[in-house]
Amino acid sequence: MCGIVGILGSKPVAMDLVDALRRLEYRGYDSAGIATVENGHLERRRAEGKLRNLEHRLLEQPLSGLAGIGHTRWATHGRPTERNAHPHMTPRVSVVHNGIIENYRDLKAELSAAGHTFESDTDTEAVVHLITHELDKGQQPIAAVQSALSRLQGAFALGIIFAGHDDLMIAARQGSPLAIGHGTGEMYMGSDAIALAPFTDTITYLDEGDWAVLRRTGVDVFDRTGQSVTRPQVKSVASALLVDKGNHRHFMAKEIHEQPDVISHTLANYLDMGAGTVNFPDLGIDLAKVERVTISACGTAFYAGLVGKYWIERYARVPVEIDIASEFRYREAPLQPGGLALFISQSGETADTLATLRYCKAGGQHIASIVNVRTSTIARESDAVLPTLAGPEIGVASTKAFTCQLAALACLSIAIGRARGTIDAAKERELVTALTEIPRLISTMLRDESQFEALAHTLSKARDVLYLGRGINYPLALEGALKLKEISYIHAEGYAAGELKHGPIALIDENVPVIVMAPEDDLFDKSISNLQEVAARGGQIILISNADPEKAGCKLAAHIKVPDAHDFANPLLYAVPAQLIAYHTAVIMGTDVDQPRNLAKSVTVE
């Protein structure tokens, strides 16, 4: 989603703001801008498209202010034009905003009637004029912002600067993350600690409803009632993160190739590989007494949770309910007090997932989360955190975060199974051994991508692609289809293979590639019967399997050979060809692989 930054500096801040925004590009954006305090008045520069366009604007029209705010916008209200780009401003105040102001129409009508003129189609401009209106009534900046915040409904992270106030910035959050950075004679504000990494490693995370007054000497934090509060300063590891492509053409390619390492790190956090046992952290709940698990997530994380459902139900014999976070709380699902609710999010800031977490917490659930950012809001509001050690993932289409989520879920399913006695020590060693072999097997697949490059030329000519999978491979079919549509813009759908006859078979002809994810497991023969149905209708069959292609019994358009692995660990392995197919197809199509259109890395609004 949108990225925001702010600097109270000791030298001109314009290019530092751009540098900070560049570190937030992974969130996705369609325009960018900055505003600074210049000799007591406000100046801004904005541009459509990529940050380089803003840089060119700044070269033509430099800014020299020592205090400023910056923004990368992902359009929600109004088209992605310079007119709608942030910062928004009046002569007295300038604002950057991540989130959605739900009552902006009412505010806009009220302020227009009071004589304010709006220049954009955004919800954010209502905030600018609301603060200006309070200033015009004689309030000082801090009081004006406090009054304005009490009127806002929705989700927001705000950065605010004022004309005539070179040593003042106000930040506020409700539903969207915000971090304060501490420097020496300088202060910083950003929606992500990564944005502040070049300047400081000392971070204060604002809690829900907090607002903060920044001056170069420090920060004062207030809660939503206006009471002064103290929030801890923590050391961020973001400054140690090397966020570049290395020798790879795209971040997505780099992150695919990092999977053997990061999966190993994640597994090592939960397993004693030498002993072949689970070494699981204390979740604050007796796993032996868990009678039901509720999982909620969005997008790729939801598909990881769906794999987790298969694992937990099969190996731990515990019923699992899973739902998309954006739907779960609105159907007012009844919750058994004391149950385990598990939330999965790469960023730990996904708005729908966070809202569902709070719904479940209010319903008496014990809250656990699988996140990649330990300092995120979801992590902080959880009773227990299961970190994925994937490192920063810049590509919008999740790859290594997904397989690390699977790794954590696999370990959790073993832990619950052992606690409940549904698997014995021998089975535990078998499953742990299966997981420890996965990084090596993925490495073998990544040595030669020529088969994926060849297949990409075929898929790039398709308008529609179907993915099929049975059992635990069904979520992998869903994930494969999502990856392809996300970054190549080819329409793709994933189906449970048994559902083929119940509708999707009508779509199949000689122009429709059908990708079948079918390891040679207990369901392999049933998957082959579906494959035969596709062949009878002339579909182009791409088989992803460890099985001999002759066992398909029909002509294949392509066969992606996958190494032999234990059925339990196959989802981690089969995720990789799905990623590589999507990646190489997108490269052939010439799309923006790392920042596909209309998508954001961290969806922090509903």
MONOR-V763670 format. One record per residue. PSI is psi as a letter, one per 40 degrees, with the letter a starting at -180 (none if undefined). Layout:
# MONOR-V763670
psi-><PSI	PSI>
This chain:
# MONOR-V763670
psi-><a	i	h	i	i	i	h	h	i	e	i	h	e	d	d	d	d	d	d	d	d	d	e	e	d	e	e	h	i	e	i	i	i	i	i	i	h	h	f	e	i	h	i	i	h	i	i	i	a	i	d	d	d	d	d	d	d	d	d	d	g	i	h	e	i	e	h	i	i	i	h	h	h	h	h	d	h	i	i	g	i	d	d	e	i	i	i	i	i	i	e	d	i	i	h	i	h	h	a	h	h	d	f	d	d	d	d	d	d	d	d	d	d	e	e	i	h	i	e	i	e	i	d	d	d	d	d	d	d	d	d	d	d	d	d	d	e	e	i	i	d	d	d	d	d	d	d	d	d	e	e	h	h	a	h	i	h	i	h	h	i	i	h	e	g	e	f	h	h	h	i	i	i	h	e	i	i	h	i	h	h	h	a	h	e	i	i	i	h	i	e	h	d	d	d	e	d	e	d	i	e	h	i	h	h	h	i	h	e	i	i	i	h	h	i	d	e	a	i	h	h	i	a	e	e	e	h	h	i	h	h	i	h	i	h	i	e	d	e	e	h	h	g	i	e	b	e	i	d	i	d	d	d	d	d	d	e	e	d	d	d	d	d	d	d	d	d	d	e	e	i	g	d	d	e	f	i	h	g	i	i	h	e	e	i	h	d	d	e	h	e	i	h	h	h	i	i	i	b	d	d	d	d	d	d	d	d	d	d	d	d	d	d	d	d	e	f	h	h	h	h	h	i	h	d	e	d	d	d	e	e	f	h	i	h	h	h	e	i	h	h	h	h	h	h	d	d	e	e	h	d	d	d	d	d	d	d	d	d	d	d	d	e	f	i	h	h	i	i	h	i	e	h	d	e	i	d	d	d	d	e	i	d	i	h	g	i	h	f	e	i	h	h	d	h	d	h	h	c	d	d	d	d	d	d	d	d	d	d	d	d	d	d	d	d	d	d	d	d	e	e	e	i	a	d	d	d	d	d	d	d	d	d	d	d	e	e	d	d	d	d	d	d	d	d	e	d	h	e	d	d	d	d	d	d	d	d	d	d	e	e	i	d	i	h	i	h	i	i	i	b	e	e	d	d	d	d	d	d	d	d	d	d	d	d	d	e	e	e	h	h	i	i	h	i	h	d	e	e	d	e	f	d	d	d	d	e	h	a	e	e	h	h	h	h	h	h	g	i	g	a	d	e	d	d	d	d	d	d	d	d	d	d	d	d	e	e	e	i	h	h	h	h	h	i	e	i	h	d	d	e	d	e	i	h	h	d	i	h	h	h	h	i	h	i	i	d	d	e	d	d	d	d	e	d	d	d	d	d	d	d	d	d	d	d	d	d	d	e	f	i	g	d	d	g	i	i	e	i	i	d	h	g	e	i	none>
